């Protein structure tokens, strides 16, 4: 079960599973680029676009617990391969229909598919690990999956301009089929018995929350999801525009607020690919709680200082610090989830964590863009840093005798 990590490469089952999820993610990432900028391609309004792009996240609040039960009952092989195939129907809907109802059904279907694909990839990464490499393997899994987000956003946007969005979705569909064929034949989990189906009684979502470890990790996941991928990512453009206007110069280079926001969000995505495995590695080597504390300190410094000056260069450095340290922070939680999962239900505990994080990432844009005035954004960032510090201190207190 345990593979050598001397070359700092994740085990083959982790790699092949993560890349399969990345392939399935291409179309979703492309949709976030093309649909908001060209809603007329589907004959829908920007208001309907907002609903469609939120639907897949909201439905995961229900599908995450359901998929945890399915994985515990039937294992990882069949749910994963059927979710890969189901994601193809989603791409077909994106390419061929302009019906809002059908598009909404496709987004809901994708939400269920993503619940399965993410949970199984985490399950396999945890299953292929021991205490010496679980941080690296889980971080590598998340980073490899993020390649799909970057590739879909970058190549999806470019290809749709040159060959059309329908053909681009078709290409991504072909890559998904290829990944399904490879995973179906190469996966070592096809005939592997999964003993976890004997723990069905432990998969009640509310029952799991009675465990203080699980509840605390879930709340921490919610807070990080709210602050980093939720609040900061969603409100960044709004914050920069209110602070520096729609056009400004950085290091003698002229930027529009749109280009600058895209650049910084791109930096966040690349951080997840390259900083993520590093965060997992140093967690395994130097101690999870030590790296957790360092990560939250760096994140909090960025959140506290990002709005204290009108110097765009200093602000950029703080934003980069927030995103890079935020990735480190997220990667430190995953090994803690795995540790708790080994003592309970692996699929159930990961499902709880994912659900809390999904809720936080969905709540962040609502708070940052709809409920809080622009003039209070800097205060909101500073309060967020305090929230992260409090939750990390609670985690350290809870796990200090079990982890170093």
N, C-alpha and C positions, 0 to 999 in steps of 0.2 A: 504493500500500500504506500510505503514511503519511498520517494525517489531522491536520489542525490541532488544536492543543490550547490555543489562545488563551483560550478560554472555560473551560478546565480541565474539559472534558467528555471522557469516553473516546470513541473511535471507535464509530460505529454498530454494526459487526460485533461489537465487544466487548460493547457494551450489550445487544444483542438475545440474544447467546449467554449472557451472565451471568444475565439475567432468566429465560431458559428453564431454566437450571439451578436457579435459585431456586424456580421453580414446581414442579419435580420434587422439590425438597427439602422442600416443605411437609409431606407425609405423614410422612416420616421424623422431622422435628422434633416433630410432634404425637405420634408414637408414644412418644417419650422422656418426654412429659408424662403421657399418659393410661395407658399400659400399666403403669408402676411403681406408680401410685396406684390403678388399678382393674384388677388382673390377673384378677379374677373375671369380667370381661366376656368374656374369652377362655377361661375355665375352666382357667387355668394357675396354677402356683405362682410365688412371687417368685423362687425359684431358677431356674425356667425363663425368667423374664423376664430375669434376668442373662445367661443364655446367649444369648437372642435379641438383646439389645442389644449384645452383644460380637461376635456372629458376623459381622456385616457389616464390622467393622474387621479382624478376623483374616483373613478371606478376601481382603482387599485386598493382603495380603502376597504373594499369588499372582497376583491378577488385575491388579495394577498393571503388572508386567513383560509379561504377556500382552497387555494392551490397548495398551501402547506398541508392540509388534510389529504389532498389527492396524492401528493408526493409521498407522504407517509404511508398511504394505503397501497399505492401501486408502484412505488419506486421512482427513480429518476429517468429511466430510459424512455419509456413510452410517453409520459407527459412532455418531455423535452422535444422529442422528434415530432409529435403531433402539433406542438406549438410552433415549431419552425414551419411546418406545412401550412398551418392556419395563418401565419403571417403573410404567406403568399396571397391569400384571398384579400388581405388588407391592401396590398400593393395593387391588385387588380381593381379594387374599388377606387383607389386614388387616381388610377390611370383612366378608367372608363366611365365613371359616373360623375354627374354634377348635382345629383340629388342630395340635399342637405341631410335628409333622413338616412340614406344609405351611407353617406360619409360619417355620420354620427355613429351608426352601428359599426362601421369599420374602426373608428377610433376606440370604441368600447371594446371591440374584439382585440385590438392591439394592446389595450391596457391589460387584458387577461393574459395575452401571450407574453407580454413583458414580465408580468408577475411570475410566470412559470420559468421563463428563460433566465431571469436574474437569480431566482431562488435556487434553481438546479445548478447554475454555475458556481454560486457561493457554496452550495452543499458539496459539490465535487472538490472545490478548492480546499474546503475544510477537511474533507475525507482523505485527501492526498497529503495531509500535513501532520506534523507533530509540533511540539512546543518550540522547536528550534527554527521552524520555517513557516509557521502558519501566517505570520504577518506578511512575509514576502509573497506567499502564494495567493493570499486573498487580495493583496494590493496589486499583484500582477494581473489577476483576473479582472479587477475593476479597470485597470489601465488598458489592457488589451481590448476590452469591450468598448472603451472610449474611442478607439481607433475608428469604430463604426460611426460614431457621432461626428468626428472630424471629417472623415471621408465623405459621409453623406452630405454634410453642410458645404464642404469645399467643392467636391466634384459634382454633387447634385446641382448646386447653383450654377456652376459653369456649363455643365452638359445640357441643362434644361434650356439655356439661352441658345445653344448651338444646334441641338438635335431635337429639342422639345421635351417637355416633362413626361409625356407618355412613354416615349422610347427610353428615357432615363430610368423610369420606374421599372421598365421591362428588363433593363440591364441589371438593376439591383435585384430583381426577382430571380434572374438566372444565377446570380452569385449566391442567393439564398438557397436555391435548389442544389447548387454545387456543395455548399456547406452541409446541407442535410445529407447528401449522399456520402460525403466523407465521414461525417460524425456517425452516421448510422452504421457504417462498416468498420470504423476504427475504434469506436467506443468500447471500453472494457467493461461497461456497466450493463451490457445487453443481457447477460445471463447471471449477473452478480446478484445474489440475494440481499435484500435490504431488510435488516432485522427491525428497523424502526417501525414497521407496520404493527408491531406488538404494543406500541406506545400510543395507540389511537386515542386513549382517554386523556392524554396529556396535551392534546392539540386544541382544546378549547381556548380561544383567544383570551377570554377574561380570566380563566383559571391560571394561565401562564403569567398574567399580570400580577397575580398575588405573590409571585416571587420577586423579592426586592431587587435582586441583581438584574432581572429582566426588565422590570419597570424603570429602573434607573438608567440602564443602557438605552431603553426605548426613548425616554425623555431627553437624553443627551443627543440621540440621533435626530429627534424632532428639532431640538435647538440648533444643531449644526445645519440641518436641512433648511430651516427657516432663515438662518443668517447668511450662509455662503451661497448655495445654489438658488435660494429663494429671494431673500431681501436684497443682497448685494448685486446679484446678477440682474435682477429685474429692474432695480431702481438706479443702476449705475448711469445709464444715459440721461435719465431725468435729473440726477444729482449733478452730473457734469454740465449739463445745459444751464441749470439754475446758477451754477457757480462760475462758469467761464464763458457762457454764451454758446451759440451754434457754430462759431468759427474761432479758432485760436491757434497759436503756434507752440510747438514743443521742440526744443533743441533746433530752432530755426526752420522747422518743417511745419507747414500749414496742415491743420486737421479740421475736418468737420466733426461735429459731435457724434454723428453716425459712424464715421470711419474709426474714430478713437474708441468708441464703445465696442465695435466689432473687434478691434485689435486687442483690447483688454480681455474680452470674453474668449477670444481665441487663445490668449495666453493662459487663461484658466484651464481650457481644454487640454492644451499641451502640458500643463502642469500635472494634470491627472494622468497623462500617459507616461511622463518621464519622472516626475517627482514622486508619484505614487509608489512604484516599486522600491525606490530609495527609502521612502518612509517605512515601508514594511520591513526592509532589510535592517535598518537601524533599530527598529522596534524589537526585532528578534535578537539583535546582537547586544544592545545596550540596556534593554529593559523597557517594557511597555509603558509603565507609569511615568518613568523619567522622560521619555520622548513625548508622552501625552502632555505633561506639564509644559515642556519647552514649546510644543506646538500651540497650545492655547495662549501662552504668553506672547508669542510672536503674532498670532492672530489678533489678540486684544490690543497690542501696541498699534497695529495698523488701523483697527477700528476706532481707537481713541484719537489718533492723530490725523486721519485722512481728511478731516474738514477744518483743521485748525489754521490753515494758511491759504492764501490765494495764489500760491506758487504751483503751477500745473505740474512742474517736474517733481516736486516733493509729493504732491497728491498722487502722481503716477507711481512713484516708488512705494507709497503706502498701499495703493490698490494692488500692486503686484505682490506685496508682502501678505496682504489679506488672502489673496487667492492661493498663493503657494503654501502658506502656512495652513490655510483652510483645508487644502488637500492632505497635508500631513496629519492634520487633526482627524479628518474623516478616516484615514487609513489606520489610525491608532485604535479606533473603536472596533473595527472589524475583528481583530484578534480577540478582544474582550468578548465579543458576541460568540465567537467560536469556542472560547473557554467555557462560557455558560452553557452553550448548546451541547457540549459533550456531556454535561451533567443532567440535561433535560431532553428536549426534543430538538434535533438539529434543524429540521425544516420549520418547526413551530417557532423557535427562538429567532431564526433569521427572518421569518415572516413578520414577527412583531416589530423587529428593528426596522425592516423595510417599510412597514406601514406607517410607523411613527415618522420616519424620515420623509416619506412621500407626503404626509400631511403637512409637515413643516415646509417643504419646498413649495407646496400649493398655497400655504398660508402667507409665505413671505411676500410674494407679489401683491397680494390683496392688502396687506398692511402697508407696504412701502409705497404703493401707487394709488390706493383707493381710500385708505382710512387715515393716513397721516399727511399733513400739509408739507409742502416742499421745505419750508423754513425749519421744520422739526426733524428733517432727515438726519442731520449730523448728530442730534441728540439721540435719535433712534439707534444709530450706529454705535454710539458710546454705551447706551444701555444694553445693546446686544453683547458687547464685550464683557460687561459685568455678568450677564446671564451665562455666557460660556464659561467664565472663570468659576462661578458658583457650582455649576454642574460638574465640571472637571474635578474640583476639590471634593465633591461628594463621591465621585467615582474613585478617586485616590483613597479616600477614607474607607470606602466599601471594600476595595480590592487590595489594600496595602499589605495584608498578611498572606495573600495568595500569590501575588505577582511582585516581581522586582523590576 
